[in-house]
Amino acid sequence: MIRVPLIILLHVVPGFLLGLQPLNAQNPLPRIANNIIYGEAYGVGGVYSLNYERVLFRALKERLMLSASFGASYYSKPYYLQYYHFAERLNLTFGYKGVFLELGCDLILSRSRTYSFRDYWLGWSNTGTVLPHAGLRYQRKSAAPFFKVYLLPIRNNNENYFLLYHIKKASSASYWYLWGGLALGYTF
């Protein structure tokens, strides 16, 4: 009578315990982080910006990723000029072992006003432009540092005068400027 429950116990318990543990021949690779907060020198924000990025899509064992980011910067010259820049980006990255080639499209919205001694602060003016960028990024697993360097061409036209002024480039010189950015941050 004790034999039947003991046989059931010897067959059911090992099967139950094996079912609780996944059988893997290898340990799973750490996933690349979904969220990034980074500060940027130069780049689409002008002289500096603070940004947040989120990975939206992954494919090919995390070699191909699509991400979106949002950043903001503020620039003021004493007494006569204020700029607010808001940069939204869509990035497509392809790489291996944390080093990625990045291609992206940047939407830069700017809000500015100037000071006139006769009229005091003049009203706000809004401008926007779309620019491409290409660069390299280093991004590993969660809770790790993040690094990115990229280049973007800025066309000298009426839509980009606010960005050209912000980066101290003359709006009457060359037709194209090659500008770049450097970003350091943290993934989580």
C-alpha positions in Angstrom: 0.0 0.0 0.0 2.9 2.4 0.7 4.5 1.2 -2.6 1.9 2.8 -4.9 2.2 6.4 -3.5 6.0 6.0 -3.4 6.1 5.0 -7.1 3.9 7.9 -8.0 6.0 10.2 -6.0 9.2 9.0 -7.6 7.8 9.5 -11.1 5.8 12.8 -10.7 8.2 14.9 -8.6 11.2 14.6 -10.9 9.0 15.4 -13.9 7.5 18.4 -12.1 10.9 19.7 -11.1 12.3 19.3 -14.6 9.3 21.2 -15.9 10.1 24.1 -13.7 13.6 24.5 -15.0 14.1 25.5 -18.7 16.6 23.3 -20.5 19.2 25.5 -22.1 22.5 24.4 -23.5 23.9 27.9 -23.2 23.2 30.9 -21.0 21.1 33.5 -22.8 22.9 36.6 -24.0 22.2 39.8 -22.1 19.7 42.0 -24.0 20.5 45.4 -25.2 18.9 48.1 -23.1 15.6 49.7 -24.2 16.1 53.1 -22.6 19.0 55.6 -22.8 19.4 59.0 -21.2 22.3 61.0 -22.6 23.9 64.4 -22.8 25.0 65.6 -26.2 27.7 68.2 -27.1 27.1 69.9 -30.4 24.8 67.9 -32.7 21.2 68.6 -33.6 20.6 70.5 -30.3 23.1 73.1 -31.2 25.9 73.5 -28.6 24.4 71.0 -26.0 21.2 69.0 -25.4 19.7 66.5 -23.0 18.0 63.5 -24.7 16.0 60.4 -24.0 15.9 57.4 -26.4 13.8 54.3 -26.6 14.4 51.2 -28.7 11.1 50.4 -30.5 12.0 47.3 -32.6 14.8 44.6 -32.8 15.5 42.0 -35.4 18.3 39.6 -36.5 19.4 38.8 -32.9 19.5 42.4 -31.9 21.8 43.4 -34.8 19.1 45.6 -36.4 17.3 48.1 -34.2 14.9 51.0 -34.7 14.7 53.7 -32.0 13.1 57.1 -31.4 14.5 59.9 -29.3 13.5 63.3 -28.0 15.9 66.0 -26.8 15.8 69.7 -25.8 18.3 72.5 -25.4 18.2 76.2 -24.4 20.5 78.9 -25.7 20.6 82.5 -24.6 22.8 85.5 -25.3 22.7 88.1 -22.6 20.0 90.7 -23.1 18.9 90.1 -26.7 18.3 86.5 -27.8 16.7 83.3 -26.5 16.4 79.9 -28.3 14.7 76.7 -27.4 15.5 73.7 -29.5 13.5 70.5 -29.5 14.9 67.6 -31.5 12.9 64.4 -32.4 14.9 61.6 -34.0 14.2 58.3 -35.7 17.3 56.0 -35.8 18.0 52.8 -37.7 21.1 51.0 -36.4 22.9 47.9 -37.6 25.8 46.3 -35.8 27.4 43.5 -33.8 28.6 43.1 -30.2 27.6 46.6 -29.1 29.1 48.6 -32.0 26.5 49.9 -34.4 26.3 52.0 -37.6 23.5 54.5 -37.2 21.4 56.3 -39.9 18.7 58.7 -38.8 16.3 61.5 -39.6 16.1 64.5 -37.3 13.2 66.9 -36.9 14.4 70.1 -35.2 11.8 72.5 -33.9 13.0 75.9 -32.6 11.3 78.7 -30.7 13.1 82.0 -30.5 12.7 85.6 -29.6 14.9 88.7 -29.7 15.2 91.8 -27.6 14.9 95.2 -29.1 15.7 98.3 -27.0 12.8 100.1 -28.7 10.2 97.3 -28.4 11.6 95.3 -25.5 11.1 91.5 -26.1 9.7 90.8 -29.6 7.2 88.0 -30.1 8.1 84.4 -30.3 9.0 82.9 -33.7 8.8 79.2 -34.6 10.9 77.4 -37.1 11.4 73.8 -38.1 13.6 71.7 -40.3 14.4 68.0 -41.1 18.0 66.8 -41.4 19.7 63.4 -41.9 22.6 62.1 -39.9 25.0 59.2 -39.9 27.4 57.9 -37.3 28.6 55.2 -34.9 27.3 54.2 -31.5 28.5 52.0 -28.7 25.7 50.4 -26.8 25.9 47.3 -24.6 23.5 45.6 -22.2 21.5 47.3 -19.5 23.1 49.4 -16.8 26.1 50.3 -19.0 27.6 53.4 -20.6 26.5 54.7 -24.0 28.6 56.6 -26.5 27.6 58.0 -29.9 29.4 60.2 -32.5 27.7 61.3 -35.7 27.8 63.8 -38.6 24.9 65.8 -40.2 24.9 68.1 -43.1 23.1 71.4 -42.6 21.9 73.2 -45.7 22.2 77.0 -45.6 18.6 78.2 -46.2 15.8 80.1 -44.6 14.6 77.1 -42.6 18.0 76.5 -40.9 19.1 80.0 -40.1 18.3 79.5 -36.4 20.5 76.4 -36.2 23.3 78.1 -38.2 23.2 81.1 -35.8 23.2 78.8 -32.8 26.3 77.0 -34.0 28.0 80.3 -34.9 28.1 79.7 -38.7 27.5 82.5 -41.1 24.3 82.2 -43.1 25.8 83.8 -46.2 28.9 81.7 -46.7 29.0 78.0 -47.9 25.8 76.4 -49.2 26.3 73.3 -47.0 27.9 72.9 -43.5 29.1 69.6 -42.1 28.3 69.5 -38.4 28.6 66.8 -35.9 27.7 65.6 -32.4 29.1 63.6 -29.5 26.8 61.9 -27.0 27.6 60.2 -23.6 25.0 58.6 -21.5 23.7 55.6 -19.6 21.4 52.7 -20.6 18.8 51.1 -18.4 
